[in-house]
Amino acid sequence: MRSLKISEVMWNHIEPIRCGTPLTKVVKALLDNHVTGLPVVDDRRQVLGFVSEQDCIHSLLVSNYHSEGEPIVDDVMFHKPLTVTPDMSVIDLAQNLGAGKPKVYPVVDHGKLVGIVTRTAILSQLAKAGNTIEKQRFANAED
């Protein structure tokens, strides 16, 4: 498998969450984009945090039960998310994935968010590479 870079598998069409966004809008963005989490950015697209489905579930459950009003993303986001760079190798990221690691990583270039990469995208690329390797092996076996 050639050295595939994160920039080749990242999604750059998803709009990040801005600070101050009501949690109901965050949930809508997560559901509309079929992702489990999104980066939270400032006006310059610098990553300030990360919000996940799990963060939203807990917060909305508590706020609905106690009728405390609508929470905002700043109240629940994780403030020190792990990020990757566009030039990082997909293989390097795959080797670091494991239990307790994020399912979605913000991709940051020169301090600014340029996209996200998901475990699903990494898995897809590894599966494609595996199929290519098997096809080559079978082709060689018939020669």
C-alpha positions as CSV (number, residue, x, y, z in Angstrom):
1,M,0.0,0.0,0.0
2,R,1.5,3.3,-1.0
3,S,1.9,6.0,1.6
4,L,-1.7,7.4,1.5
5,K,-2.0,10.8,3.3
6,I,-4.8,12.0,5.5
7,S,-5.5,14.8,2.9
8,E,-6.6,12.1,0.5
9,V,-9.2,10.6,2.7
10,M,-10.4,13.5,4.9
11,W,-13.8,15.1,4.5
12,N,-13.6,18.9,3.9
13,H,-17.2,19.6,3.1
14,I,-18.6,19.5,6.7
15,E,-19.1,22.8,8.4
16,P,-17.5,22.9,11.9
17,I,-19.4,23.9,15.0
18,R,-18.9,27.5,16.2
19,C,-18.7,28.5,19.9
20,G,-22.0,29.5,21.3
21,T,-24.0,27.1,19.1
22,P,-27.1,25.7,20.9
23,L,-26.8,22.0,21.5
24,T,-29.9,21.2,19.5
25,K,-28.2,22.7,16.4
26,V,-25.1,20.6,17.2
27,V,-27.2,17.4,17.3
28,K,-28.8,18.4,14.0
29,A,-25.4,18.8,12.4
30,L,-24.2,15.5,13.7
31,L,-27.3,13.7,12.4
32,D,-27.3,15.5,9.0
33,N,-23.6,14.7,8.4
34,H,-23.8,11.1,9.8
35,V,-20.8,11.7,12.1
36,T,-20.3,10.9,15.8
37,G,-18.5,14.2,16.5
38,L,-17.4,17.5,15.1
39,P,-14.7,20.1,15.9
40,V,-15.6,23.4,17.5
41,V,-13.8,26.4,16.0
42,D,-13.5,30.1,16.4
43,D,-14.0,32.7,13.6
44,R,-10.5,32.0,12.3
45,R,-11.2,28.2,12.1
46,Q,-8.8,27.5,14.9
47,V,-9.9,24.3,16.8
48,L,-11.0,25.2,20.3
49,G,-12.7,21.9,21.1
50,F,-14.6,18.8,20.0
51,V,-18.2,17.8,20.6
52,S,-19.5,14.2,20.4
53,E,-22.8,12.5,20.3
54,Q,-22.0,11.2,23.8
55,D,-21.5,14.7,25.1
56,C,-24.8,15.8,23.6
57,I,-26.8,12.9,25.0
58,H,-25.7,13.4,28.5
59,S,-26.1,17.2,28.5
60,L,-29.6,17.1,26.8
61,L,-30.7,14.4,29.2
62,V,-29.7,16.5,32.2
63,S,-31.1,19.8,30.8
64,N,-34.4,18.2,29.8
65,Y,-34.8,16.4,33.1
66,H,-34.1,19.5,35.2
67,S,-35.6,22.0,32.7
68,E,-32.6,24.2,32.9
69,G,-32.8,25.8,29.5
70,E,-30.9,24.9,26.3
71,P,-27.2,24.2,26.8
72,I,-24.6,25.5,24.3
73,V,-21.7,23.6,22.8
74,D,-19.2,25.5,25.0
75,D,-20.8,23.8,28.1
76,V,-20.1,20.3,26.9
77,M,-17.2,20.2,24.4
78,F,-13.9,18.6,25.1
79,H,-11.3,21.4,25.2
80,K,-8.2,19.5,24.2
81,P,-9.0,17.4,21.2
82,L,-6.5,15.2,19.4
83,T,-5.8,16.6,15.9
84,V,-3.9,15.3,12.8
85,T,-2.3,17.0,9.9
86,P,-3.1,16.6,6.2
87,D,0.3,15.2,5.4
88,M,0.1,12.5,8.1
89,S,0.2,8.9,6.8
90,V,-3.1,7.0,7.0
91,I,-1.1,4.0,8.2
92,D,0.4,6.0,11.0
93,L,-3.0,7.1,12.2
94,A,-4.4,3.6,11.8
95,Q,-1.7,2.2,14.0
96,N,-2.6,4.7,16.8
97,L,-6.3,4.0,16.7
98,G,-7.6,1.9,19.6
99,A,-10.0,1.7,22.5
100,G,-10.6,5.0,24.1
101,K,-9.3,6.9,21.0
102,P,-11.5,9.3,19.0
103,K,-13.6,8.1,16.2
104,V,-13.3,11.5,14.4
105,Y,-10.2,13.6,14.2
106,P,-10.0,17.3,13.2
107,V,-7.5,17.8,10.4
108,V,-5.5,21.0,11.1
109,D,-3.0,22.7,8.7
110,H,-1.0,25.7,10.0
111,G,-3.3,26.1,13.0
112,K,-6.6,26.1,11.0
113,L,-9.2,23.4,10.5
114,V,-9.2,22.0,7.0
115,G,-11.4,18.9,7.4
116,I,-12.1,15.8,9.5
117,V,-11.0,12.2,9.1
118,T,-13.1,9.3,10.5
119,R,-12.3,5.8,11.6
120,T,-14.7,4.7,8.9
121,A,-12.6,6.4,6.2
122,I,-9.4,4.8,7.6
123,L,-11.1,1.4,7.7
124,S,-12.4,1.8,4.1
125,Q,-8.9,2.6,2.8
126,L,-7.3,-0.4,4.6
127,A,-10.0,-2.7,3.2
128,K,-9.4,-1.4,-0.3
129,A,-5.6,-1.9,0.1
130,G,-6.3,-5.5,1.4
131,N,-8.4,-6.2,-1.7
132,T,-5.7,-4.9,-4.0
133,I,-3.1,-7.1,-2.3
134,E,-5.3,-10.2,-2.6
135,K,-6.0,-9.6,-6.3
136,Q,-2.3,-9.3,-7.0
137,R,-1.5,-12.5,-5.1
138,F,-4.1,-14.4,-7.0
139,A,-2.9,-13.0,-10.3
140,N,0.7,-14.1,-9.5
141,A,-0.5,-17.5,-8.4
142,E,-2.1,-18.2,-11.8
143,D,1.1,-17.2,-13.7
